[in-house]
Amino acid sequence: GRRQVRNVLYMGVLAAIRARKSPFQTTYARLVAAGKPPKLAIAAVMRKMIVILNAMVRDDAPFNA
């Protein structure tokens, strides 16, 4: 994919994973606990973030955890 977008998503996901009580952190923890490699779990959370951001733009709605 596009390098700049991928870099921004990666850094955003790392920050979201470290945040407490974040839906992204719980998804990451669940995937790693299931035995997935950390990089794969980060990529899955990046996809989840893209899906949520696209829905927010589509519905013109703020983020609602």
N, C-alpha and C positions, 0 to 999 in steps of 0.2 A: 504494500500500500504506500501511500504518500508518507514520506519520512517525517515531515514536520507534524502532521496530524498524529502519526503513530507515537512520536516522542511526547507530545502533549498528553495524549491519552495514557501513556505509560506512567508519566509522572503524576497525573491526576489519580490514577488507580492506586499507585503506591501510597499517596496521601490518604485516599479513602480507606485503604486496607488498614492503615494505622489508626484511623479514627475509631473511637469507641461507639458501640451501638449503631454502626453503619450497616445497611443492608449489604454493602459490598464486602465489608469485613466478615460478616457471617457467611456469605457465599464462599469467600476465599478459604476461611477456616474449615468449612464443610468439605470442600474439595480436597484440601490437603489432608484432612483427617481420613478421607476415603482412599488415600494412597496416591493421589495425583501429584505429579512433579510440580514444584512451586511456579516455574515459568508457565506451565500449561494452565495452572489455576489463575495466574495473572492475566493470561490471554483470554480466558473465559470471562473474567470479571471485566476486562476491557470491552468485550462484546456486549455484556449486560449493560455497561454504562452507555454504549452507543445506542442500544435499543431504547433505554430510558430517555436519553437526550433527544432522540428522534421523536418519541411520543410527546415529550414536553413541547418541542417546536410545533408539531402537528396540532396539538390541542391548545397551544398558547397558554400553558399552565406552568406554575412554579414547581420546583421539586418538592415532593411529599413523601418522606420516608415512611 
